[in-house]
Amino acid sequence: MAKFKFKWNSEKLVSLSAMSISLITLLIFIYQTNLMRKQNELSIMPYLGLSTTNDSGTFTFELNLLNHGVGPAIIESVTMEYQDQKYDLREFENSVYNFLKSKRPALDSIYTISVSTLDRGMAIPANTSYNIFSTRNSPQGYQLIMEGLNDLLQTGLKYEIVYKNINGDLWKLFNDSEGPIKL
């Protein structure tokens, strides 16, 4: 058999250099594309959390849904759980307060209350607060809310909110989580 002898010349060296540069350029392009994708995900990421305001001096109680993220949060579903039974919030006209009233009918006697719904498809803009329900300047309403919520929480009240960003990526927020969990 004849041995193949490889000879280096300037043309082969230039060709090899051009192929090496092309390969390095391709790797850099892939890396930059990956960085841009991650930056895009972070630039539209909603970050929901529940917040309460409890001021016994002014008899104020508020339950708010906060979006600390940089993109809108679009509600997909809200599920309430009580005593190991799950309930879709749509069964209660998408109202957390209606659900609470169904479990503690005494809450129905609060007259100074502001109530909002958590409808599927509703968008909560970035860096905003959405009031779920609140009562102000009502000693009776404040006391009923505090007693009712404390009793419900002690006997197994839980929640789960599934929401998405504008790209359709899903997150879940629930009572035992330390923040949203990406699904």
Order of alpha helices (4+ residues) and beta strands (2+ residues): alpha-beta-beta-beta-beta-alpha-beta-beta-beta-alpha-beta-beta-beta
